[in-house]
Amino acid sequence: MLDDKQAQELEDNLRQRYELEWDKSRVRDLSLKILQIKDLEAYLVSQIESEAWSLENFPYWAMVWDAALILADFMVAQEPVPDRRILEVGAGLGFVGLFAAARGHQVTITDNHPDALAFAMLSAYNNKLSAVSIQLLDWHHPELSQSYDWILGAELLYNPKFFAPLVELCDRYLAPGGRIYLTQTAHFKGQYIFLEQTKNRFLVRYREKTLLHDQEPQTILFFELRRPD
């Protein structure tokens, strides 16, 4: 957990590169202040026009995706279990993990982008979520000290080149009897490639959720994976 000085230094560092705003977000009966980039769309357009970003290094971490709203709602609905260890991978701003921690779950939030972790740390600090753990995680060279009962991820299944390391990560760090929960926007088709790669290791079931986005219904796929008994 950051102290006051560390939090101020971290925020000052981010403000040198981003215009920031605190967004008040609500999931069920919980409200949190989530640090975000102010006017994200304008920022992304400016970065693309200046060729600072390309599709290869596009800051997907900076968005709160619809799939994250569905997964956060699921986590807030779950009763916390003291010994249950939860890992969020590809967390970006940490929306899911922060709400899970606010609900009382024991959560480790991870991402491979240092700025994403900085945003998540400041959100945890400002919401007084002292129990949440936040750390850097490279899927290709993961260094985690324990296994986890639940592994979470929202909007991860968009680029097939990341699927193999994600499958290996889940296989390596999922505790016996554990579950993997993934949510994914249905219009991406990467989930079918991912499921093909997981079929020899995990049993998969899924259901569809509908979310209104700009008054249009958005279909989100909710996956649950577990090892065969």
N, C-alpha and C positions, 0 to 999 in steps of 0.2 A: 504494500500500500504506500502511495506517495505521501510525503509530508507537505506542508504548505509551500515551502520554498521550492521543492522539486516540482510540484504541480505548476507553480507560477513560471518557473524556468521552462518547463515543457510546453506550456501554452504559449509563452513568448516565442519559443523556437518555431512552433507551428504557424504563428501569425506572421512570421517572416516570409512564409511561402503560400499561405492560404488566408482567405477572408473567412472567419469562423462565425458560427451562430449556434445557439443552444435551442434545440427543438424539443418541445414538451410532447412526449409520446405516451400513449396509453394502451395497455393490453389488459383486457378485463378490468379488474379493480386496482391495477397497479399503474402508477404514473412515474416516468423517469425523464430526466433531462439528458438528451443524447447530443453530444457534440458532433456537428456536421460542417461541411463546407457550405458557406452561404451562396445561394444561387448556383447550385452545382451545375445546372445545364449550361449557364453562361460561361462558367469556368472551364467546362470540358470543351465547349466550342472554341474558346480562346486558345486552349492548349493544342487542340487539333490544328487550328489555323496556323499557329506558330510552329507546327511540326514538333512540338515538345512531346506529344503522345502519338502513338500509332496503335493499331489493333493488338500488337504484341505486348505493349506495356500499358494498355488502357487501364485506368484506375477503377476496376470493378469493385475494389474494396470500399470505395467512398460512397456507395449507394446502399440504401436500405431497400432491399428487393422485396417484392410481394411474397416470395417464398419464405423470407425471413419472418414476415408478419404471421404466417400460418404456423411456422415452427415455434415462434415465441408464444403464440396462443396455446399451443399444445403443452409447452413446458409450464406455463403459468397454471394450467389446469391440473397438473400432476402434483400429487402430495409428496413433499420432500421426504426422503429416507436418509437418515444420518450417515450411513455407511456407503451410500451410492456415490460413486465417483463419475463425473460427467466431463467429457471432452468436446469442445466445439472446435471444428477445423474450418479453415477458410473463413474466419469469423468476420473479417472486414472491420466495421465500426463496432462490432460486438453486440449488436442489437439483441440477438437471441440469448446469448450467454448472460448479458446484463439483466434481462428480465428474469431469466432462470435463477440467477443469484438473488435478485430481489424477492423472489418467491421462497427462497430459503434453500435452494439446491447448492450442492458443492460443485462448482464449475471451474474448469480451466479453459480460458479463451485463448485461441492460438491463430496466428496468421503468419505469412512469410514476408509481409511488408512492414517495416518499422513504423511508418506513419500511421498505418491502421492500428497498430498496437498503442501508439501514443494517444490517438483519439479515444480508444477504448479505456485506457488507463485514466484519462481525465474524466471521462463519463463515470467510471467507477468511483473515482475520488469525490466528484461533486454530488453523487448520490449516496455517498457513505457506504458503499458496498465493500467493506473491508475484507470479507472472506474470499472474494473472487481472486483467482490466480490468472495472470496474463503473461504469455511468453511467446517468443519467436519459434516457429516450427517450419522447417523445410521438409516437405513430403519425401523428397529424394534422399535426404539424410536425417531422418527423424531422431531426436534425442529426447526421449521422454523417460521419466524415472519409474513409471508405474503403468499398470493396465487400467482400463476404464470400463465401468459397467454399461454406460451409454456413450455413444459417439454421435454427435450432431453435426449437420451441415446443411446450409441453405444455398441454393443456386450454385452448386458446384459442378454440375454435369453439362457444361457448355462446351468444353474443349477436350476431345478424346485423348490428347497427348498427356493429360494429367490423370487419366483413369487408372493406369497401371500402378503408379505410386500411391494413389488413394486407396486402391484395393489392398495393396501390401501393408499400408499403414493401418487400415482397419483390422486386417487379419492379425497383425503383430500385436496391437495394443488393446484389442477387445477382450475383456475378461471372460472367463467361462460363464455361460448363461447370459451373456450380455446382449444388448440390442444396438442397432445402428438406425438412426432416424434421419432421413434425408428428404428435403422438400425441393421441388423443381418446377419451374414454369413449364407448362405442357407444350408450348409451341417450339421449344428446343427439342431436338430429336436425339441428343447425345445420351439420354438415359437408356436407350435401347442398346447402344454399344456397351455402356457401363454394365448393364444387367447381364449381357452375354459374358462379360469378363468375370462376373461374380458367381455364375451359376454353379461352378464346381466347389465353391467354398461356403456360400450362404443360401439359405432359403429366403425368398423375397415375397412379400405381399404389399399391395399398394391400394390406395383409395384416392378418389378425386375430391378436391375441395374447390369451392368457388369463392372468389374474392372480387369485389367491385373495385375497378381501377379507372379513374376518370369516368365514372358512371357506366363503364363497360365491364361485363363479367369476364374474369380472368380465371382460367382453370389451372390449379396447382396440384401436382402429383405429390402424394405423401407416401414415402417408402419406409417400410420396416424390414430390416435384414437381421437374420440370426443364423448361427451355425446349426447344422442338423444335429438332432439329439443323438 
